[in-house]
Amino acid sequence: MSGVLEGIRVLDFTTAMAGPAASMLLGDFGAEVIKVEPPDGESSRRWGSARFGEAADTSGLFLALNRNKASITLDLKSDEGAAAVED
């Protein structure tokens, strides 16, 4: 689906609720949103009791707030992780 933000790429470094909700809306309007998570994943993956996915380790809240996003894990403290963000 196309939207008014089609062609815009957003890197999402946010956690919890407000940031993921804002970047979710950008994705809803057509932006390409790439969620960047730490190596152990964003903490909201484990919030609440409903779990989904192969290992049943992802909360429904996380899935709802991160729709329309691609996701990668990077160690931003490493040279490789920092270089990946620059690229």
C-alpha positions as CSV (number, residue, x, y, z in Angstrom):
1,M,0.0,0.0,0.0
2,S,1.3,3.4,-0.8
3,G,1.0,6.5,1.4
4,V,2.0,10.1,1.7
5,L,5.4,9.1,3.3
6,E,6.3,6.5,0.6
7,G,10.0,6.8,-0.1
8,I,10.9,7.9,3.4
9,R,13.1,5.7,5.5
10,V,12.9,6.0,9.3
11,L,15.2,4.3,11.8
12,D,13.3,3.6,15.0
13,F,15.5,3.4,18.1
14,T,12.5,4.0,20.5
15,T,11.3,1.7,23.2
16,A,8.2,1.3,25.5
17,M,5.0,3.0,24.1
18,A,5.1,6.6,22.9
19,G,8.0,6.2,20.5
20,P,6.9,2.9,18.9
21,A,3.4,4.3,18.6
22,A,4.7,7.3,16.8
23,S,6.9,5.3,14.4
24,M,4.0,2.9,13.8
25,L,1.9,5.8,12.5
26,L,4.8,6.8,10.2
27,G,4.7,3.2,8.8
28,D,0.9,3.4,8.5
29,F,1.4,6.5,6.3
30,G,3.8,4.6,4.0
31,A,7.3,5.3,5.5
32,E,9.7,2.4,5.5
33,V,10.4,2.0,9.3
34,I,13.3,-0.1,10.5
35,K,13.2,-0.9,14.2
36,V,16.7,-1.2,15.7
37,E,16.7,-3.3,18.8
38,P,19.6,-4.2,21.2
39,P,21.0,-7.8,21.0
40,D,18.6,-9.0,23.7
41,G,15.6,-7.4,22.0
42,E,13.4,-4.5,23.2
43,S,12.0,-5.0,26.7
44,S,8.4,-4.5,25.7
45,R,8.6,-7.9,23.8
46,R,8.2,-9.4,27.3
47,W,5.4,-7.1,28.6
48,G,2.0,-8.6,29.4
49,S,0.8,-12.2,29.5
50,A,-0.2,-12.8,25.8
51,R,2.7,-14.3,23.9
52,F,3.0,-15.1,20.2
53,G,5.7,-16.4,17.8
54,E,7.7,-19.5,17.6
55,A,9.3,-19.3,21.0
56,A,6.1,-17.6,22.4
57,D,8.4,-14.7,23.6
58,T,6.7,-11.8,21.9
59,S,3.9,-9.9,23.5
60,G,0.7,-8.8,21.8
61,L,1.5,-5.2,22.8
62,F,4.9,-5.3,21.1
63,L,3.3,-6.8,17.9
64,A,0.6,-4.1,17.9
65,L,3.0,-1.2,18.3
66,N,5.5,-2.5,15.8
67,R,3.3,-3.3,12.8
68,N,4.5,-2.1,9.4
69,K,8.2,-2.2,10.6
70,A,11.2,-4.3,9.6
71,S,13.3,-5.2,12.6
72,I,17.1,-5.7,13.1
73,T,19.2,-6.2,16.2
74,L,22.4,-4.2,16.5
75,D,24.9,-3.7,19.3
76,L,25.2,0.1,19.0
77,K,28.2,0.1,21.4
78,S,30.3,-1.9,18.9
79,D,32.1,-0.4,15.9
80,E,30.2,-2.8,13.5
81,G,26.8,-1.8,15.0
82,A,27.6,1.9,14.7
83,A,28.8,1.5,11.1
84,A,25.6,-0.4,10.2
85,V,23.5,2.6,11.4
86,E,25.6,5.0,9.4
87,D,25.0,2.9,6.2
